[in-house]
Amino acid sequence: MPKVYIKGNGSVDVDEGVPYLDALKRAGCSDLEQVLAVKVDGELRDLTAPVNGDCEVEPVTFQDPEGKETYWHSTAHIMAAAVKELFPTAKVTIGPPVETGFYYDFDYERPFTPEDLEKIEAKMAEIIARDEPFHREEVSKDEAIRLFKEMGENYKVEIIEEIPDGKVSLYRTGETFVDLCRGPHIPSSGKVKAVKLLSVAGAYWRGDERNPMLQRIYGVSYPSREELEGYLRFLEEARRRDHRRLGKELDLFSIREEVGPGFIIYHPKGALVRTILEDFEKQEHLKRGYQIVMGPTLLKADLWKKSGHWDHYREMMYFTQVDEELYGIKPMNCLAHILIYKSRIRSYRDLPLRYFEMGTVHRHEKSGVLHGLLRARAFTQDDAHIFCTPDQLKDEIKGVLNFIHDVMKMFGFPYEVEISTRPEKYIGSHEMWERATGALKESLEELGLPYDICEGEGAFYGPKIDVKLTDAIGRKWQCGTVQCDFALPERFDLTYVDSGGERKRPAMVHRVILGSIDRFLGVLIEHYAGAFPLWLAPVQARVMNITDDQAEYAQGVADRLRQRGFRVEADLRNEKLGAKVRDAQMEKIPYMLIVGKREMAEGRVAVRHRRQGDLGPMELEDIIQRMWHEVEVKASE
């Protein structure tokens, strides 16, 4: 009789083949209604799966990441079942959970309309009300191919044909819908309490532009109506902050069809904010002993072959012919930095060397993942490479992590870190990877920073630490990265002369602080909802006159502020003051300096702040000092 050890509820003896749900009941687990699946010896299983020998079992609820995935994956199946009931000729493809819900891709003869989504949502409610069980069965690969061919589901057949021979798992929902799926799933459709279909978008089959265009329906579901409504309010706030909309409204940047998707055109105000960010970064790097370098955009393909990018990253690169020779447009800045290091003999006394470049790179991102500034094909990185002795490695990694901490603190971003380990395709030896991963882990532990592990997510040349910040409405964004690399120094035969006169191999650290400047700017636009703090605002103050009599005085105030280093505009239009203030508010300008008859007579300005409202009359020098302080400390509102 198997013994089932249940986390938090002791152990229980059960008969072989009894469902895990029965074992939980026998153990007296509370809130079984909340349990969606179980982890059996660390592997996620259905509640209805049979007990097979002694095991450790952990109940999984919606509060667990695996619980959300199971819940949303199951809801995706319910949506597919609803689509097939309403549109029998639609072909199903894949329907995974994602970070904030689920989607399912369909091949259908015409575009789905908003009215179709309403019908699908209503049909899902019927399926949920029927409380149809999810039933798992295993069949042979040949049987699964035969089944889906009979159903006309050619996309499923294509997937199954690529699966190694053996058993294939299917899930049935109700009497008619069957899907190819590894699972697990919730016990029955009735577990879903609240669902909302959000949108329809185009998506190429398997993300390949050469394949058919499918229709992707996005949705989300929750165990209660209140949770769903809370999430929909969050979505509305996220839409209000969308950097693409704000970028257009605030005249920061544009993406033009005639230029091509994924390529950003910065307008004067957007370019100014970017320049301020870049200048700030250059100053901070110089303070920390970095040397500014610059590398070319094009490098010969032979270099990319030597580095391993040709074999492991080629599909993300652009290439061009120059004088009948193949060149690669750089997707990363590391090769030029390696060549700078290699340009002369290095001594241990030279190390560490920290090379910094504000380098623009190009990557062939698929069109389906492009998203304004957040995912572009051309972007600029605050990229640096550190060459050091193995003994210096941990201190250099910790130095980078402290740099990231200082910058995140300045912007007010909480953050978390994770280590990504060796991927399936990589260069270098296992020993190199173990040394590099160990250095990253030890550095984090010595700084007292907790971290998660992302197995197999490292770069092809080394493991990495990824830093994820949390914005004003709780979303996480990946920004800083620290990568430890012993492989490229080996490939490029980098050496230094140690204290005994012997040639040794340096370690190499690839790192960014903000990451893509473009992406970080997109995050800042959404974090601040377009209302940049004073030090970053493209226009810091606007001076407004009430009547034409004060126009000359208002212009003089603007000129004086500009001479003191502020970015100022004068609004001298023959408009009502209310309209001028409203326009400045819409443009999210931090300070409005208003001058009327009294202010001109007293040599003062009436100050209005975009959030704090009317601050009253001030001496011009007082408002200058107030603004200087905000800029100096880089204060956020």
N, C-alpha and C positions, 0 to 999 in steps of 0.2 A: 504494500500500500504506500504510494508516494507521500512524502512529507513536503508540505508547501509552507515556506517561511514567508510571512507577509509583513512588509515593512510597517512597523508601528502597531502590529496586532499579533505578535507572536507567531506560532505555527499551528498547523492543523493537518491531520491525516485524512486523505480522501482517496476514493477509488480511482484507478487509472481511467482516463477518458472523460472524467467529470469536467464540465466547463469551468474556467477560472472564476467566473461569476459565482458559481456555487461554492467554490472554495472561500471566496471573500465573504459570502453570506455565513458560512459555517464558522468562520473566524470572528464573526460579529463586527465586521467593518461598518462604520457609520457612514451616513450620507452616500449610500450606494447609488442613489439617483444622479449624483454628480460625477460618478466614475464613467469614463468613456472607453477606456482600454486599459491594458496592463503592460508593464515591463516585466518580462520573464528572463531572469539572468541577464538583464540589461537590454533585451531585444523586445521591441514593441509588438504586441499581439492583440488579437480580438478578445473581447470578454468571453465570447462563445467558443474560443479555441479550446481543445481538450488538454487537460493536464497529462504530461508525459514524463513521469519520473520526478525525483526530488528537485526542487527549484526554489529560487528566491523571487518573490512577486511584489511589485510595487504598483499600487493603483495610480492611474493617470486621469487627471481632471482637466477642465478647460483652463485652469490657472497655470498648468504646465505647458511649456512650448510644444511638447509632443501632443498634448491634448488639443491645443488649438489647431495644429496641423491635421490631426485625425478628424476633428469636427468640421474644419473647412474642406478637407478632401472629401468627406462624406457628403457635404452639402453640394459640392461640385457634381457628384454622381446624381444627386436628386435633381439638380438643374438639367443635367443631360437627359435624365429620364423624362422630365417635363418637356424638353425640346422635342424628343422623339415622339411623344404622345401628340404634340401639337403639329409638328412638322415631320412626318414620317420619312420623307426623302432626304432629310438632313443627315450628313455623315459625321460621326463623332471622331475626334482625334485624341487629344490629351486634355486632362483637366486636373492640374495639380493645385495644392494649397500654395499660397504665397505669403509674404510677411504680414500682410494685413487683410487676408481674405482668401479668395480663390478665383480661378477663371476656368473656362472650358472653351476650346477651339472647335468650331464647326465649319463644315463645308456645305454651304446651302446656295441654292440657285439665285437668290436675291438678297440684298442687305436686310438685316433685321432692323425694324423700326422701333421707336420708343413705345408704340402701341404693342408691338410684339413682346417687348420686355415685360410690360404689364401683364400680358396673357401668360407668359412663362412663369412670372412670380406667382400669379393666382393658381396656376397648375401645380407649382411646387407646394403651395399651401395645402392643396388637396392631397398630395402624396404624403406630406407631413402628417396631416390629419388621419390618414389611413394607417399611420404607424407601421409602415412596411419594414420588415426585417432585412438587414444586410446578411446575405448568406454566401459564405465562401465555399468554393469547390476547386479541386485540382484536376486537370485533364492533361492528356499528352499534348505535345506541341502540334502534332498532326491534327488531332481532334479540334484544337482551338482554331487552327487555320481553316479547317473545314466549316466550323461553326460561323466564323466571321465572314467567310466567303459567301455562305448561304444568306447571310444578313446583308450582304453588299457593302460591308464596312472595310473597304480596301486599305484605309490608313491603319487600322488595327492589324490587318494581315501583314502589312509591311513591317510593323513593329515586331510582331511575333516571329517572322521569318529571320530576324536578326538575333533572336534569343537562342542561346545554346540549347541543344536537344535535352529533353527532360520534361518534367512537369511544369505546367503553366497554371497560375492561379487566376480565377475569375471571381467576380462578385456579382450576385444578382440582387436587384432591388425590386421588390414586388414580383409580379408574375411575368412581366415582359422585358424589363430592361436588364441587360447583362453587359458587363464591362471587363476588359482586361485590366488587372490591377494586382499589385503586391499587397495592398492593404497596409495596416489594418483599418477597420471602419468602426463607427459607433454601432451599437447593437441594432438600432432601428431608426427610421426616419423621424419618428416622434420626438427624438431627443433634441431636434432642432426647434427652437422656440421662436426665433425672430430672424427674418432674412430680408435682404434688400439687394436687388440687382442694380448696379451702379452705372454701367456704360458698356458700349460696344466699340471695339477698335479692330483694325486690320492687323493680321499677323501672318507672316509667311510660314508655311509648313516647315517645321524644324529650323526656323529662323533663317532659311536660305532664300535669297531673293529670286533664285531660279525656280523655286517651287511654287505651287498654287497659293494664292492669297486666301486665307481663312478669315472667319469672323470670331473674334475673341470676346466673350461676354464675361465681364468682371462682376463679382458680387461679394457680399460679406454676410456672415450670420453670427448670432450670439445666443447664449442661453436665456436671455431675457430681453423684453422690449426696451427696458430702461438702458441696458448696455448698448443696444443697437442705436438708440436715439442719441446717446452720448457720443458714439463713434461718428454718427452722421453730423453732429455739431462740430466735431473735430475736423471732419472733411470740409465742412463749409469754411471753417477758419483757415484751413490749409489752402483752399481755393482763393480766399481773400489775400493770402500771402504769396500766391504763385508768382515766382520771380519772372516768368515769361510775360504775364500780364502787367506786373509792376514795371518791368524793364521797358515796355512800350509806353506806359502811361507817364513814366518819369524820364523818358527819352534817354535811356542808358545804353541800349544796344538793340540790334535787330538781327534776324536770320532771314535771308532773302533766297527765294527759290532760284533766282537767276545766278546766285553765287554757288548754291549747293547746300544740302542738309549737313548740319554738324559744324558749319563754319560761321564764326561769330563776327559781326561788324560792330565795333564799339563806337558809339556816338561821343561827342565831347564830354558829357557828364560821366558816362560810364568809363571812358578812358581815363578820366581824372581820378575817379575812385580807385581804379586799378593801379594807377601810377602811385597814388598815396600808399596803398598797400605794399607795392613793390619797394618803394623807397624805405618804408618802415622796416621791411624784411632785410634789405641790404645793410641798414644801420645795425640791426640786431645781430646779423651774422659777423659783421666786422668787429663788434664788441667781443665776440666769442672766438676770435682767432681764425676765422675763415678767410680765405683769399678768393677774390672774385675772378672767375675765368669765363671764357666764351668758346664754344665749339661750333663747327659748321653744321648746317641743316642736312647737307648731303655727305655721305661717306660711302666709299666703295663697298660693293657687295661682299668682297672677300673679307673685309673686317667683320661684317655681320655673320659670315659663315664661321669665322674663327671664334667669335664670341658665343656662338650657339643660338643666336637669334634666328638665323636662317632655318635651322631645324625645328626650333621650338616656338617661334613667335612670328614666322613669316606671313601667316595669314592676316596678321594685324598691321602689316607694314605696306607702305607704298614704295614703288620702285620706278626708276626712270633711266633712260640711256643718255650718257654724256660722252661724246667722242667715241661712240661704239663700245663704251664700257658701261656695265650695269652699276648703278648707285642705289643705295637705300636712303629714303628720307627718314631721319632719326625718330624712333618712337620713344627713345630714352636718351639721356645725356651722358651715360657712363663711359662710352668708348673714347670720346675726346678727352675726358678726365684721365682715363687710363694712359692715353698717349702722352699727356702732359707729364704724368708721373714718370713715364718711361723715357722721357726726353733726355735724361742725364742720370748718372750714377747717384743713388741715394744712400745716405748714411743713417744709422739708427739715431744719430743726433738731429736729423731733419724731421724725424717723425714725432708726433702725428702730423700729417699734412691734410688740411681740410680745404677742399676745392668747392666753391659755391658758384652756381650758375642759375640765373633766371632764364631758363631755357624753354623755348617753344618746341613742342613735339607734335607729331601727327600719328594717329592710329586709325586703322580702318575698322571703326566700330560699325556694327550692323545697323541699318537704318531703323529697325524696330526698337532699338534701345536708346536712340538719341533723345535727349531731353533738355533742350535749352542749354544753359551754361553747365548744368549738372552732368551731362554726358555729351561731349562734343568730339569731333574728329581732329581738331587742332586746338591745343591748349598750352598754357605756360606753367611750368612747375618750378617751385622753389627748391631746386634739386642740388644736392651736395653729395660728395663722395669723400670719405675719410680713409686714408691709408695709414696704417699703424702697425706696430709690432703686436704679436699675439698677447704679450703681457699688458699692452695698453688697451686691448679691445674692450674689456668690460667698462673701464672708465670712460671711453669714448661713447659707448652705447648709453651709459648713464647720463653723460653730458647732453646727448641728444634728447633723452627723455625729460631731463630737467628743462631744456630749452622749450620743448613742446608744452610742458606744464606751465611755464611762465607765460607763454603766448595764450594758452587756453584760459588761464586765470585772468589775463588782461581783458579778453573778450567776454569773460563771464560764462564760459562753457564748461559744465561738468563733462567728464569723459571716462571711458573705460578702455581697456586694452585686451588684445587677444594675440596669441602666437599662431601663425600658420606654418605647418610643417611640410615635409618633402612631398611634392606632387608625384603623380604617376610618371610623368616625363620630366627628367631633370639631367643636369650635368654635374660632374664631380663625383667623388667617392662617398660611400656611406659614412666613412670616418670624418670626412669634411663636414657632412651634414650634421652629424652628431656633435662635433665641436661647435659648429655655428649655433645650433639649436640650444645647446647647453649654455653658451655665452649669453644668449637672449634671456633664457629663463633665470639664470643666476643674477643678471643685471636687474631684472624686475623684482626678484625676491629681495635683493639687497636694498632696493629702494622702498620695499614694503608695498609694492603695487600688485594687487590681485589680478589674475589673468585667466582667460578661457583658452582652450586649445581648439584650433580649427584644423583637423587632420587633412593633409593633402592639399592645402590651399596656398602653399608657399609659391614664390617665384621659381622659375626653372633653375636659377643659379644659386638660390639660397633661401633659408627660412626667413620669416619677417614678423615684426610686431606691427599690428595695425591699431591705430588710435581712432576711436569712434566718439565724437562729441554728441551732446544732446542739446537740441535747440529749444527755443522758447515754448514750443507746444509739444515737447516730448519726443520729437523724432530724432533718430540716430543717423549720423552722417560720418562716413569714413573720411579721414583727412590725413593726419600724419602717418608716416610709415618708416620703420627702421629695419633694414635688411642686412643680414650678416653673410658675407660671401668669401669663401676660400677658393671657389672654382675659377672665377675670372682671373685672379692673380696668377693661378697656375697656367691657364690657357695663354695668357699674354706674357708669361715668364717674367713677372714683376719680382724684383729683388731689392734688398737693401744690404748694406755691409754692417754686420754687427760689431760689437766692441772687440771681438777677437779677430776681426778681419775676414770673417766668413760671409758668404752670400746666403741670405735667408729670405724666406717668402713672407711678404706683409699680409696682414688681414685687410679686408676692404669692407667698409660700411656704406651702403646706399641709403639715403634718407631724404625725406621731405618733411617740412614742418606743417605747412598748410595744405600741401599736396598741389593739386591743380589750383592756380590762382583764380581761374575762371569759375571752377566749381565752388571754391570757397566764397567767391563773390556772390554766386547764386544762393548759397546757404545763408550768407549775411543778409541778402535782400529779403529772404523769407523769414529769417530770425527776427529782424528788425521791422518787418512788414514795410520795407522801403524807407523807414525813418532812420537813416544812419545817425550814429552819434556825431557830435560836432566835429571831431577830428577827422572823420571820414566823409562828412557831407560834402557833395560837390559845390553846393552853395550854402555857406554857413549863415549868412544873414541877408535880408533884403530890406533896404531903406525905402520908405514910402512917404510921400508928401500928401497932405490933405487937399491943398489947393496949389495952383501954379505959383502963388506968392512964395511958397517954401521950396520950390524946385531947386533953386541954386544952393540953398542951405543943405537940402537932402543930398544933392550930388557931392557937396563938400564933405558930409559925414561919410558917405560911401568911399570917397577917395582917401580919407584919413584912415579908415579901417583897412582899406586895401594896402596902404603904405605900411601898416603894422603887420601885414602878412596874412590877412583874412581873405577868404573868397566871398566877395560881396557883390550884389546887384542892386541897382537903383531902379525902382518902379515909379516913373514920373508921368505915367499915363493920366490923361484927363478922365479918370474913372472915379466912382465912389469908393471911399475907403473900404467899405464892407466887401466890395468885389475884389479889391487888391489883397485884403487879408485872406479871403476865401481861396484865391488862386495860390497864395503862398502856402496855405494849409494843405491844399490838394497836392502841391509839389513837395510837401513834407520838409520845408525849409525850417531849420531849428529856431532862428530868431527873426522877428519882424521889428524893425526900428521905425517908429512912426513919428513924423515931425509935422506939427501944426504951428499956428501963430504963436502960442505960448512957448512951445519947445524952442522955437527959433529965437524968441526974445530972451529966453533964459540960457540959451546955449546948451540945451539938453536934448534927450530923446525919450519918447515913451516906448517902453520895451514890452513886447508880447512874445511869449514862448509857445511853440506849437502844441505842447502838452499841458504846461502849467498855466497857460492863459496870460492874463494881464499882470505884469510885474511892476507896473507903475513907471513914473518918470525917473531917469537916472542921468548922472553926469556921463558924458561920453567915455571918459577915462575909466569910470567904474564898470561899465559894460564891457569895455576892452579887457580889463583885468579879469572879470568873471569868465569871459570867453577864453582868454589865455589859459586860465587855470583848467577849464574843462578839456582843452586841447592837450595841455601838458600832461595831465594824469590819464588822458584817453578815457574819460568818464563815459559810461553808458547811462541812459536815462532809466 
